């Protein structure tokens, strides 16, 4: 079995940016459908199948830097962990969790803009730029971080499932093939499985994140409910199906997206290391 050197911070940064842009732009329509299924006004009133590329401007701006920061942080922490090899799964969980928090500082503002545009929260025809201006006008800069806590609450469990499983699948496949690193398409299969499992299990947290980001109440004058109470109220008012609204498109989207995201990353980072 051959070994490879570790990617540099810059190589991880560039490869992550390419991966994030590829997956977000390619699967944006599926994300729009998932978001509208989760919106409190219902799928049809949120836009249905109309204008499924609404909000794509914010993704084009934020996907590359968000993914770049994630992979640069993840690879740096993973390769410099003080933990012994038999605790690799703990290393992967901790590295991915810290990387998600760093990435969310960039990703959440674009998610808020995108979610509002996808569901026509400010009326039909509003672009990402006009949605951003309306957010600033109503809530100030803090409005861009509405849902930060719920996003972290979703992303840390998600990434704590996805990346240890992804690394384990890669390790097992490498042992089977006797080859390391894996080809990009092999890593893509591992990423698809890991992403699909993590996506289905964390759908209730994704529903909670969507509802928080679509909450239009004034944060400065109203006391907003806590995240656990929001989750409980969704369950009591709408039942268990509401907590898994959009689970099929979310699982399919992230399963396919995981293949593209991690496959493109592996292809790019190993290409840069040559």
Secondary structure, DSSP 8 states (H G I E B T S, - for coil): --------HHHHHHHHHHHHHHHHHHTHHHHHHHHHHHSTT-TTTTTTTTTTTTTHHHHHHHHHHHHHHHHHHHHHHHHT--S-GGGHHHHHHHHHHHHHHHHHHHHHHHHHHHHHHHTTTT-TT--HHHHHHHHHHHH-GGGGGTTHHHHHHHHHHHHHHHHHHHHHHHHHHHHHHT-SS--HHHHHHHHHHHHHHHHHHTHHHHHHHHHHHT--S-TTTS----HHHHHHHHHHHH-HHHHTTTHHHHHHHHHHHHHHHHHHHHHHHHHHH-
